[in-house]
Each structure stands twice: as C-alpha cells, then as structure tokens.
Amino acid sequence: MKKALLTAAVFFLLASLSWAGEYDLEIPEAKKSPWELGGKLEFAYIFHRLDQESAPYRLKAFNQDDREHLNEWRPLLEWQGGYRRESFRFFLAAHHEYDQTGWGEEWTHRVYQGYLSITPSPRLTVDIGKKTFLWGKGYAWNPAGFINRPKDPDDPELNLEGFTALSLDYIKSYTGGGLTTIAVTPVLLPVFDWENTSLGQTGEINYAVKLYFLLYDTDIDLIYFGGPSQPDSYGLDFSANLKENLEVHGELAWRKQVRRVVVDSAGRTTAFEEDQTGFLLGIRCLTATETTFIIEYYRNGAGYDQSEIEDFFVYQETAYSRFLAGRDPSVMTNLSNRTRPYYAQKNFGRDYFYFKVSQKEPGGILYFTPWAAMIVNLQDFSFSLSPGLNYLPAADLEFSFKITAPIGPPGTEFGEKQDDFRSEFIVRYYF
C-alpha cells in the first residue's frame, strides 16, 4: 500500500510542476482535422499438417476424430480512431476476428486500446483508460516488459491488447553534457471484475514506474512493477547505435519470490517460490545492400531446463497411455491442469537464440521482401524455421506468405509442437 501511495504522490508532484506556469513558444501549424481513422482488413488461410504423436495434439484431440491436417480460415478487422481537440485526445483501437478450423469456430471481439490523453504542456501527458505498453527493447521477447502482453516470437510485430491504467509521462530535456533527456512514467493498474483480471484480485491496485534517460546517445530505462498479488520486479533495458547501421540492445529483469510449479515424470507437482533473473542481448544490423539482420539471445528466468522439460513430456506420454487403457477423460483433464503452467508461456524453455534476416527488393524486384527467421532452444537444440515473403504492390495492399517447420526429436520443445508443418497465406488491406 505504501508503494501505491508513493506512486500516486509522483503523479501529483509531476502534474503540479507542469501546471505551475510553463510557457512554451510554439510555431503555428497548418490546421489539421481533429479526427483520425485507420486500420487493416486481413484474410488468412492457414494449412496445418498435424503431428499426431505430439503431446499438445493428444491433449487437444483425445476426444475427437484423428486428423492429419487442418484448414484454418481467419478473417479479421483491426481499426483505430481518435479525436483531438487542443490538449485533449481520445483514442480507440479494436480487434475483431473469426477463426474457423476443423475443431470448431470462434469469434473474438476485443478493445485493444481506449483511453483519454491530456497534454497540458509539451512536457506532461496523462493517459487514463486501456492502453498498450511496449516497455523493453527486445524484438522477439521483452523480459523487462512487466506490464506488456507477451509477444508471440513467431510474429513479434502483431498488435497487442493493453491494460486499463492511469499513467503519466513527464519529460525534461537538457543541453550541454552527456545527459540530454530524462522522463518518468508512473502507472497505476487497478483490477476490476472485467479488466486486468490477470494482475490480481478485484479491488487491488498494481503499480509500475519507468525512468528513462538519454545518456550519450544511449536509451536507458529503469523499471519497477509490483502489487498485492504481484512479485516485486525490477528491470533495466538499453539501446544504442554503435554505428549508423548497427544497433545493440538488451534487457535485464529480476523478480522476487515468484511462484513456480514443476511437474516430474510421475506427474507429481511441486510448487515453491524463487527469485528469477532473465535477460536479453541483441543486435540489429542494416547492410549497404539493405539486408537486415536481427540476432538475440534470451535467458528466460521463468523457464524450465532440459531435464525438467524431459520429465514434463515423459509424464504426458505416460498419462496418455493410461487414458488409452481406460478411456477415462478425467485423466486428460488432470493432465491439462498440471501442464498449464508450462503451456501458458510462449516458450517455456530456459535459453533461446533468435535470428532473422530480410532482404529488401532483391534483384531489383520492387516492393518485394523475402525473409527467414529461426528460434532455437539452446538446451535441447530443437528449433523452429520460418521462411517467408512480403509483397506490397500498393501502399494499402500487402500479400504475405510464410512457412513454419518445428524441428526436433520427441521429448524436445519444438519436436513436440502440435503442427508438424504450417503454411500461411495472408492478404492485408490498409485504410
């Protein structure tokens, strides 16, 4: 409670500083429309060739007909709009999706963002409502992004749903010296019956603070997050351009007394609390021929090591054999409950390597960009390989094709993926 009061005090202190008589000389701009509207309409066809021997397939399809493949159809609409008047701005972004496979169909309607922004001075902005936070500098993962929704490393650039919050950004610039900018961003995240439910119990208030420094052309963030049901979490990230075409970035995260659940090969679960340390180091390089390389190493503080993952899959194999012997669905229900802490993570291993290369307009083919990405579990050496290509014949039209092939022996993370092979064809229209 004291930390929540301290965070609230920072809000009022910074607000009072901003309203206490700042006068900024601004050059008049051309009159702009107060309204904004944009978004994309997307249609995706995804072909899944299923691995019927994999643990996730058995867990999902144990009470359904066996399938060697699935055809998935997924149209979606994402739109965003806003209205700005003087120092006030309202912004709204929504996601609407229909997903149909041989296993069923589902409609999804979500408000990704919906907040009111007040800017009483160029130095201060106050936001209230649902907002997407993108803390951290990593491309595929953000270990220090405590109030971010987790990225999907297979598609890190997807739009993400935000959290309902009260946040403030206060920025101060300096001249002469290595330190040129300081910014502070306190955030309050209350838990309601219908919002922020993953952050704790209804009525609880979580809090986060980010301190930003631009020091000798290096972006640095110091981050804290905590709450009644959340472990105290401390983060650091940085990004710097070593050369005009070479950027290096990193993140460090330390979380205190995090609950951890481990399942052994017999299905016995052990729960305990531990301090967890995760970090990420990466580079982004653009060559003279417009080839872009992204390389990252990720240490997952909440992940499981190789022996724990091996036991995890041995247990699933044993449980499935027991189900086949008696056809008791409660065996699979119990299996699902015990394995949930693992599958809740996009990548539940301990150490990862990420690599992506893309080439803009090879051979002079305009608006065409082929690329390839790879994610490697560095403990069991299973990996996922994804080549793809994008083609934009017009500014508002994009065609995308992608293949994903998880590779590895049984009992490894990627060797046990539900899809043995997946291909995606996507058409996007931007407006």
Phi and psi in degrees as a GROMACS rama.xvg file:
@    title "Ramachandran Plot"
@    xaxis  label "Phi"
@    yaxis  label "Psi"
@TYPE xy
-61.3145  -39.7169  LYS-2
-67.5819  -36.2861  LYS-3
-65.3449  -41.4682  ALA-4
-64.5384  -38.3275  LEU-5
-63.9505  -42.0583  LEU-6
-62.4533  -41.716  THR-7
-63.9544  -37.8297  ALA-8
-61.9418  -36.1529  ALA-9
-62.3902  -38.3309  VAL-10
-56.1845  -53.1165  PHE-11
-68.6397  -34.7449  PHE-12
-64.4912  -48.2842  LEU-13
-68.2286  -36.6448  LEU-14
-64.3717  -41.9667  ALA-15
-65.3598  -36.5341  SER-16
-64.0504  -38.4533  LEU-17
-73.0073  -39.0332  SER-18
-83.4617  -5.24766  TRP-19
-83.5148  42.1839  ALA-20
93.6372  48.0843  GLY-21
-89.7131  134.365  GLU-22
-124.3  119.763  TYR-23
-119.604  128.199  ASP-24
-85.235  115.542  LEU-25
-117.569  142.217  GLU-26
-81.5523  126.761  ILE-27
-58.0132  138.878  PRO-28
-105.331  163.815  GLU-29
-62.786  143.876  ALA-30
-65.7144  129.147  LYS-31
-111.956  155.704  LYS-32
-67.0318  137.65  SER-33
-74.1305  -11.2729  PRO-34
-99.9803  148.125  TRP-35
-140.066  141.971  GLU-36
-152.525  135.841  LEU-37
-167.248  178.275  GLY-38
157.159  -161.838  GLY-39
-148.426  147.779  LYS-40
-112.383  125.78  LEU-41
-129.44  141.27  GLU-42
-128.285  125.344  PHE-43
-124.588  135.668  ALA-44
-115.88  126.682  TYR-45
-125.557  125.385  ILE-46
-102.287  123.529  PHE-47
-109.708  120.185  HIS-48
-97.7812  115.769  ARG-49
-88.8741  146.014  LEU-50
-96.3282  98.9003  ASP-51
-69.5534  -13.0311  GLN-52
-94.7549  -2.67566  GLU-53
-79.0735  152.547  SER-54
-63.6592  -44.7067  ALA-55
-63.2152  -36.0873  PRO-56
-63.3752  -46.519  TYR-57
-63.0839  -36.8996  ARG-58
-67.0379  -35.0411  LEU-59
-88.1144  -33.2857  LYS-60
-110.259  15.1824  ALA-61
-63.0219  -28.108  PHE-62
-109.384  22.0025  ASN-63
-127.703  170.296  GLN-64
-66.4792  144.939  ASP-65
-64.9491  141.023  ASP-66
-134.301  136.108  ARG-67
-89.0978  -22.9861  GLU-68
-154.21  163.379  HIS-69
-134.746  143.862  LEU-70
-107.17  121.657  ASN-71
-113.329  132.923  GLU-72
-118.294  128.229  TRP-73
-141.69  86.4893  ARG-74
-81.3945  145.558  PRO-75
-149.546  157.254  LEU-76
-130.351  126.618  LEU-77
-121.857  127.388  GLU-78
-136.708  155.252  TRP-79
-143.811  144.098  GLN-80
-151.104  162.39  GLY-81
-160.898  168.495  GLY-82
-138.496  132.024  TYR-83
-123.884  132.529  ARG-84
-142.246  111.298  ARG-85
54.5261  -117.998  GLU-86
-92.2723  7.66017  SER-87
-111.888  141.385  PHE-88
-145.049  131.983  ARG-89
-110.821  133.602  PHE-90
-130.462  138.207  PHE-91
-138.764  132.986  LEU-92
-136.412  132.857  ALA-93
-132.809  157.424  ALA-94
-129.925  126.401  HIS-95
-128.081  125.996  HIS-96
-143.341  140.692  GLU-97
-119.488  126.997  TYR-98
-125.206  119.708  ASP-99
-126.322  124.038  GLN-100
-132.931  178.667  THR-101
-67.0717  -12.6636  GLY-102
-94.6248  -2.30629  TRP-103
143.086  -174.409  GLY-104
-137.079  155.638  GLU-105
-153.018  136.427  GLU-106
-100.955  139.534  TRP-107
-129.597  126.142  THR-108
-129.282  115.838  HIS-109
-137.751  141.015  ARG-110
-87.4998  112.449  VAL-111
-77.3652  -39.6369  TYR-112
-146.04  147.604  GLN-113
-167.738  94.821  GLY-114
-145.163  158.382  TYR-115
-102.9  130.045  LEU-116
-115.654  129.584  SER-117
-119.971  126.029  ILE-118
-122.605  85.6027  THR-119
-70.4109  -20.2644  PRO-120
-152.213  162.981  SER-121
-60.2701  -18.8335  PRO-122
-89.4301  -20.3073  ARG-123
-126.958  132.471  LEU-124
-134.262  133.175  THR-125
-117.296  127.723  VAL-126
-119.654  135.273  ASP-127
-134.415  127.595  ILE-128
132.747  -159.607  GLY-129
-90.3384  124.251  LYS-130
-142.501  143.468  LYS-131
-87.9451  124.222  THR-132
-101.173  136.092  PHE-133
-124.271  62.8582  LEU-134
-82.9487  145.35  TRP-135
104.597  160.241  GLY-136
-112.725  -5.44292  LYS-137
-71.314  154.487  GLY-138
-89.131  -50.2139  TYR-139
-93.1698  -28.7537  ALA-140
-138.977  158.344  TRP-141
-137.623  80.3697  ASN-142
-60.249  -27.4867  PRO-143
-93.7552  2.31401  ALA-144
-85.2661  69.3519  GLY-145
-64.9872  -28.166  PHE-146
-110.751  19.6106  ILE-147
-88.9834  153.517  ASN-148
-73.2389  143.159  ARG-149
-62.9278  137.242  PRO-150
-74.0569  157.583  LYS-151
-95.9327  108.483  ASP-152
-58.7097  -21.9416  PRO-153
-72.1784  -20.2031  ASP-154
-153.08  73.4796  ASP-155
-66.6643  -14.1198  PRO-156
-95.7733  9.61188  GLU-157
-64.7728  145.646  LEU-158
-66.9296  145.585  ASN-159
-123.516  149.109  LEU-160
-72.3011  145.412  GLU-161
-95.3729  -172.357  GLY-162
-117.139  150.374  PHE-163
-77.5788  126.733  THR-164
-156.046  163.674  ALA-165
-114.024  116.81  LEU-166
-131.323  158.128  SER-167
-139.926  137.854  LEU-168
-120.54  120.447  ASP-169
-121.239  125.521  TYR-170
-121.859  135.561  ILE-171
-130.886  128.506  LYS-172
-108.415  151.963  SER-173
-132.773  157.29  TYR-174
-123.685  147.07  THR-175
75.6552  98.9689  GLY-176
128.63  172.813  GLY-177
-74.3407  -32.1359  GLY-178
-90.1527  116.103  LEU-179
-111.121  -21.6955  THR-180
-147.181  138.973  THR-181
-128.926  137.66  ILE-182
-139.582  145.344  ALA-183
-126.848  135.498  VAL-184
-131.064  91.8292  THR-185
-83.1791  147.225  PRO-186
-138.252  133.181  VAL-187
-111.062  131.383  LEU-188
-126.263  89.7862  LEU-189
-74.8131  153.321  PRO-190
-105.481  123.352  VAL-191
-112.141  172.761  PHE-192
-62.4297  -29.1329  ASP-193
-114.439  -5.24908  TRP-194
-140.685  146.175  GLU-195
61.2698  26.3745  ASN-196
-64.7269  -23.5618  THR-197
-75.5496  -7.56902  SER-198
-95.9578  -4.79586  LEU-199
153.147  -158.093  GLY-200
-91.9188  152.831  GLN-201
-55.596  132.54  THR-202
96.9801  -14.9937  GLY-203
-77.5099  152.839  GLU-204
-123.202  118.301  ILE-205
-94.4634  161.346  ASN-206
-145.654  145.922  TYR-207
-144.194  152.388  ALA-208
-140.879  136.057  VAL-209
-124.701  128.043  LYS-210
-107.824  124.955  LEU-211
-112.041  137.828  TYR-212
-131.597  134.946  PHE-213
-105.133  100.702  LEU-214
-120.605  115.232  LEU-215
50.1386  48.3831  TYR-216
62.8211  23.0593  ASP-217
-116.124  125.283  THR-218
-80.7073  126.559  ASP-219
-131.81  133.41  ILE-220
-123.223  135.63  ASP-221
-110.593  128.729  LEU-222
-128.699  140.139  ILE-223
-133.138  143.206  TYR-224
-145.405  138.181  PHE-225
-164.464  177.169  GLY-226
173.679  172.798  GLY-227
-56.8383  -35.9835  PRO-228
-110.956  10.5134  SER-229
-115.494  140.771  GLN-230
-69.8045  147.428  PRO-231
-61.5762  126.734  ASP-232
-128.728  131.904  SER-233
-123.794  133.653  TYR-234
-135.131  156.258  GLY-235
-141.386  135.168  LEU-236
-140.346  161.158  ASP-237
-152.356  158.73  PHE-238
-151.303  132.515  SER-239
-146.484  143.523  ALA-240
-92.5348  107.655  ASN-241
-70.7289  -35.4288  LEU-242
-138.858  175.166  LYS-243
-59.6193  -30.8013  GLU-244
-114.792  15.3156  ASN-245
-135.623  115.556  LEU-246
-117.256  140.988  GLU-247
-121.656  140.6  VAL-248
-144.053  162.05  HIS-249
-164.326  162.428  GLY-250
-142.9  147.081  GLU-251
-133.554  132.525  LEU-252
-133.673  132.662  ALA-253
-128.933  122.017  TRP-254
-121.012  131.109  ARG-255
-96.1202  135.495  LYS-256
51.3862  59.1903  GLN-257
-90.6133  134.795  VAL-258
-71.9626  131.917  ARG-259
-130.781  136.881  ARG-260
-119.891  128.382  VAL-261
-121.93  134.025  VAL-262
-109.053  127.106  VAL-263
-89.9078  -178.563  ASP-264
-67.2026  -18.1903  SER-265
-94.2649  -0.755141  ALA-266
90.31  5.19184  GLY-267
-77.413  133.289  ARG-268
-103.64  139.98  THR-269
-123.895  125.396  THR-270
-115.067  134.367  ALA-271
-155.466  171.68  PHE-272
-110.782  141.902  GLU-273
-149.953  156.892  GLU-274
-82.0512  136.525  ASP-275
-122.042  134.846  GLN-276
-121.53  125.718  THR-277
-128.838  154.056  GLY-278
-155.637  165.413  PHE-279
-144.2  139.388  LEU-280
-131.632  136.076  LEU-281
-154.791  165.076  GLY-282
-135.347  153.301  ILE-283
-132.48  124.981  ARG-284
-129.58  134.402  CYS-285
-118.101  118.916  LEU-286
-86.1039  171.498  THR-287
-64.608  -22.5331  ALA-288
-91.7576  12.4738  THR-289
63.4923  38.9485  GLU-290
-97.9559  128.107  THR-291
-107.615  130.875  THR-292
-117.032  133.236  PHE-293
-125.463  124.296  ILE-294
-130.68  131.625  ILE-295
-141.45  143.85  GLU-296
-112.962  132.697  TYR-297
-127.49  125.786  TYR-298
-104.837  111.867  ARG-299
-87.6122  104.839  ASN-300
-63.8621  -26.8148  GLY-301
-94.0822  4.07691  ALA-302
-81.2914  176.031  GLY-303
-114.047  141.273  TYR-304
-80.3908  178.86  ASP-305
-61.4724  -43.0642  GLN-306
-66.3784  -36.8607  SER-307
-67.6822  -37.3498  GLU-308
-69.5745  -38.6786  ILE-309
-60.6032  -45.7463  GLU-310
-62.2192  -37.8944  ASP-311
-59.1238  -44.8636  PHE-312
-79.007  -29.7377  PHE-313
-62.4124  -43.1596  VAL-314
-60.6448  -42.6437  TYR-315
-65.6515  -38.1972  GLN-316
-63.8222  -42.8381  GLU-317
-65.6367  -43.7576  THR-318
-64.3418  -38.702  ALA-319
-68.0216  -37.4461  TYR-320
-62.973  -38.5365  SER-321
-66.4952  -37.2567  ARG-322
-64.1096  -43.9371  PHE-323
-62.3158  -32.7753  LEU-324
-71.0673  -35.7415  ALA-325
-119.422  -8.5644  GLY-326
52.4163  40.1214  ARG-327
-95.6769  109.553  ASP-328
-63.7759  -20.9265  PRO-329
-65.0336  -24.7034  SER-330
-63.2124  -43.1197  VAL-331
-74.584  -33.0279  MET-332
-63.6872  -43.8369  THR-333
-64.3315  -38.8859  ASN-334
-62.0359  -42.91  LEU-335
-61.6546  -42.7563  SER-336
-64.9033  -40.4853  ASN-337
-76.2505  -25.573  ARG-338
-93.6462  -3.99668  THR-339
-57.9045  -41.3573  ARG-340
-59.8612  -28.3305  PRO-341
-76.2889  -54.638  TYR-342
-69.9303  -13.5794  TYR-343
-67.397  -21.0282  ALA-344
-92.1439  142.196  GLN-345
-60.8659  -42.5545  LYS-346
-133.176  114.615  ASN-347
-98.8518  9.37971  PHE-348
-80.8865  -174.462  GLY-349
-99.7191  -41.0416  ARG-350
-130.472  133.958  ASP-351
-136.397  150.735  TYR-352
-122.749  132.945  PHE-353
-122.53  136.895  TYR-354
-141.251  132.819  PHE-355
-140.886  135.946  LYS-356
-130.454  136.591  VAL-357
-137.618  146.244  SER-358
-124.372  120.117  GLN-359
-81.7988  123.961  LYS-360
49.3008  58.9135  GLU-361
-65.1803  143.621  PRO-362
62.7463  18.2481  GLY-363
77.3752  12.8971  GLY-364
-78.1049  107.712  ILE-365
-64.9375  142.554  LEU-366
64.87  18.6824  TYR-367
-116.851  128.782  PHE-368
-135.821  104.018  THR-369
-83.4225  154.443  PRO-370
-155.515  166.773  TRP-371
-150.001  142.401  ALA-372
-134.097  152.811  ALA-373
-144.15  136.304  MET-374
-120.721  125.378  ILE-375
-119.988  128.657  VAL-376
-80.5997  112.674  ASN-377
-78.4305  -2.63362  LEU-378
-98.0155  -41.5597  GLN-379
-105.143  -3.02801  ASP-380
59.0978  22.5329  PHE-381
-81.1913  158.962  SER-382
-155.63  167.108  PHE-383
-121.316  130.079  SER-384
-115.974  128.658  LEU-385
-135.9  95.862  SER-386
-85.6762  152.306  PRO-387
-162.488  177.813  GLY-388
-152.75  148.589  LEU-389
-123.699  141.084  ASN-390
-136.173  124.161  TYR-391
-119.64  87.4507  LEU-392
-70.4178  -16.479  PRO-393
-145.689  163.396  ALA-394
-63.2997  -25.7761  ALA-395
-109.89  11.2958  ASP-396
-134.879  131.666  LEU-397
-137.474  136.26  GLU-398
-113.073  135.102  PHE-399
-135.317  138.43  SER-400
-133.995  138.377  PHE-401
-148.723  141.12  LYS-402
-120.475  137.113  ILE-403
-126.584  126.305  THR-404
-129.942  104.689  ALA-405
-76.9324  135.044  PRO-406
-130.799  130.831  ILE-407
162.758  159.288  GLY-408
-75.1829  166.282  PRO-409
-56.8659  145.327  PRO-410
88.5928  3.22612  GLY-411
-111.915  163.276  THR-412
-58.7255  -55.9551  GLU-413
-81.263  -22.5404  PHE-414
-69.0146  -16.7126  GLY-415
-108.333  18.2544  GLU-416
-67.9362  149.986  LYS-417
-64.0604  -38.5571  GLN-418
-89.5954  124.84  ASP-419
-76.3144  -25.6716  ASP-420
-164.417  141.025  PHE-421
-141.649  134.32  ARG-422
-123.938  143.078  SER-423
-131.599  133.949  GLU-424
-123.789  124.409  PHE-425
-130.903  136.318  ILE-426
-117.412  130.504  VAL-427
-125.283  135.486  ARG-428
-119.518  123.72  TYR-429
-101.367  141.267  TYR-430
